[in-house]
Amino acid sequence: MDLYPKEDLVSIRPFLIIGGYGSTLITCIFTIVLVSIAPGPENESGMLRYISEGMESHCGWSTAVLGTCTFTILIVHVVAAVHMSNGHAIFWGLLQSLGWNIVLGVVDTGWTFHYVGLAMFLVGNVAYHWIASRDLAYGGLRYQQINIVCILFAVIFIFAAFSSILFNNNRELRAIAVSMEFALVTVITFQNTFLVNALDQFKNIHLIFDHR
């Protein structure tokens, strides 16, 4: 006899796996699309545009697509963190989600607050995946390696981006920063894919509704 009636045992595995893989892939593709469509990959000065500038130009689509994907990825992160019984992972997962949503709101927040949100996102992302990649159920050597690469790319991106601003939008430094930004998107995609793949190894993932 089943311990729980069927209506009290709800499978969330399809949502986590399909939603996780789909949202991760869509986020990667859509960030590239944002800077490829009008006004194009270069600004009026002929310099490469950041993804954030694409968000500013197409704020509606950014919020609709990337906001939805962020929420789905957040659920994946929180579920995995709860299963890891790691409160720190939950905190970092929430921080990166909050930071990403601030990044998406650049049209209203302005660039100063945008940079704060970006820092929150990068720190939260790196810290969350540092924990997950070293967990017995979710981690692995490749996951750990891509996490280290993410840290390296984040440092180079931040250094190049702020050096570019410091030196009056230096073209070469800006090009390095934009390249690193897209490299970051790629490695973050890999990190999330590793996490979802770890969840995919579980046959069943359920929510249980217990009556009082």
C-alpha positions in Angstrom: 0.0 0.0 0.0 1.3 3.4 -1.0 2.3 5.7 1.9 0.8 8.7 0.0 -2.3 8.9 -2.2 -1.5 9.8 -5.8 -3.0 13.2 -5.5 -0.6 14.0 -2.6 2.5 12.9 -4.5 3.3 15.3 -7.4 6.2 14.7 -9.8 8.2 17.8 -10.6 10.9 15.9 -12.5 9.6 16.8 -16.0 9.4 20.5 -15.1 12.9 20.6 -13.6 14.6 18.6 -16.4 12.8 19.9 -19.5 12.5 23.4 -18.0 16.1 23.4 -16.8 17.6 22.3 -20.1 15.3 24.5 -22.2 15.7 27.7 -20.1 19.5 27.3 -20.0 19.7 26.9 -23.8 17.2 29.7 -24.5 19.1 32.1 -22.3 22.4 31.4 -24.1 20.8 31.8 -27.6 18.7 34.8 -26.7 21.6 36.8 -25.2 23.4 36.4 -28.5 20.3 37.4 -30.5 19.9 40.5 -28.3 23.1 42.1 -29.6 22.7 40.7 -33.2 19.4 42.3 -34.0 18.9 46.0 -34.7 20.7 48.3 -34.0 23.3 45.5 -34.5 26.4 44.3 -32.8 28.2 47.7 -33.0 27.2 51.0 -31.5 27.2 54.4 -33.2 31.0 54.7 -32.5 31.7 51.4 -34.2 32.5 49.6 -31.0 31.1 46.2 -30.0 28.0 46.4 -27.9 27.5 44.6 -24.5 24.6 42.2 -23.9 23.3 44.8 -21.4 23.0 47.3 -24.2 20.9 44.8 -26.1 18.7 44.5 -23.0 18.4 48.2 -22.9 17.3 48.4 -26.5 14.9 45.5 -26.3 13.8 45.6 -22.6 10.3 44.1 -23.3 11.6 40.9 -24.9 14.5 40.7 -22.5 12.1 40.7 -19.5 9.6 38.3 -21.1 12.2 35.7 -22.3 15.1 36.0 -19.9 13.0 36.8 -16.9 11.0 33.7 -17.4 14.1 31.5 -18.0 15.7 33.0 -14.9 12.7 32.1 -12.7 12.8 28.5 -14.0 16.6 28.2 -13.5 16.1 29.6 -10.0 13.6 26.8 -9.1 16.1 24.2 -10.4 18.9 25.8 -8.3 16.7 26.0 -5.1 15.5 22.4 -5.5 19.0 21.1 -5.9 20.2 23.2 -3.0 17.4 21.9 -0.7 18.3 18.4 -1.7 22.0 19.2 -0.9 20.7 20.5 2.5 22.9 23.5 2.0 21.5 26.8 3.2 24.5 28.7 1.7 23.7 27.4 -1.8 20.1 28.6 -1.4 21.3 32.0 -0.5 23.7 32.3 -3.4 21.1 31.0 -5.8 18.6 33.6 -4.7 21.3 36.3 -4.8 22.2 35.5 -8.4 18.6 35.5 -9.4 18.0 38.9 -7.8 21.1 40.2 -9.4 20.1 39.0 -12.9 16.7 40.6 -12.6 18.4 43.9 -11.7 20.6 43.5 -14.7 17.4 43.0 -16.9 15.9 46.3 -15.5 18.7 48.5 -16.8 16.3 50.7 -18.6 14.8 51.9 -15.3 17.6 51.4 -12.9 20.3 53.1 -14.8 23.9 51.9 -15.2 25.2 52.3 -11.7 22.6 50.0 -10.1 23.0 47.8 -13.1 26.7 47.2 -12.3 25.7 46.4 -8.7 23.2 43.8 -10.0 25.8 42.4 -12.3 28.3 42.0 -9.4 25.5 40.3 -7.4 24.8 37.9 -10.2 28.4 36.9 -10.9 29.3 36.4 -7.2 26.1 34.4 -6.6 26.6 32.3 -9.7 30.2 31.5 -9.0 29.5 30.7 -5.3 26.5 28.5 -6.0 28.2 26.4 -8.6 31.3 26.2 -6.5 29.2 24.5 -3.8 27.2 22.3 -6.3 30.2 21.2 -8.3 31.8 19.8 -5.1 28.6 18.1 -3.8 28.7 14.3 -3.8 25.3 14.0 -5.6 25.7 16.9 -8.1 29.5 17.5 -8.5 32.2 16.1 -10.7 35.6 17.0 -12.1 34.3 18.6 -15.3 31.8 20.6 -13.4 34.5 21.8 -11.0 36.8 22.7 -13.9 34.2 24.7 -15.7 33.5 26.6 -12.5 37.2 27.5 -12.2 37.1 28.7 -15.8 34.0 30.8 -15.0 35.8 32.5 -12.1 38.8 33.3 -14.4 36.5 34.7 -17.2 34.6 36.8 -14.7 37.8 38.4 -13.3 39.0 39.1 -16.8 35.6 40.5 -17.9 35.4 42.8 -14.9 38.9 44.0 -15.2 38.6 44.7 -19.0 35.2 46.3 -18.7 36.1 48.8 -16.0 39.6 49.4 -17.6 37.7 50.3 -20.8 35.6 52.8 -18.9 38.6 54.2 -17.1 40.4 54.8 -20.4 37.5 56.6 -22.1 35.9 53.5 -23.7 39.2 52.1 -25.1 38.2 50.1 -28.2 40.6 47.2 -27.6 39.7 46.8 -23.9 36.0 47.0 -24.7 36.4 44.3 -27.4 38.1 42.1 -24.8 35.3 42.8 -22.3 32.6 42.0 -24.8 34.4 38.8 -25.8 34.7 37.7 -22.2 31.0 38.5 -21.6 30.0 36.0 -24.3 32.6 33.5 -23.0 30.9 33.9 -19.5 27.5 33.2 -21.0 28.9 30.0 -22.5 30.5 28.7 -19.3 27.5 29.6 -17.2 25.4 27.7 -19.7 27.7 24.7 -19.2 27.5 25.0 -15.4 23.7 25.0 -15.4 23.7 22.1 -17.9 25.9 20.1 -15.5 23.5 20.8 -12.6 20.3 19.9 -14.6 22.1 16.7 -15.9 22.8 15.7 -12.2 19.1 16.1 -11.5 18.3 14.1 -14.6 20.1 11.1 -13.0 17.3 10.8 -10.4 14.4 8.6 -11.5 11.8 10.4 -9.5 11.6 13.9 -8.0 8.4 14.6 -6.1 6.6 17.2 -4.0 4.8 15.5 -1.1 1.6 17.1 0.3 1.2 15.9 3.9 -2.1 16.5 5.6 -2.0 18.0 9.1 
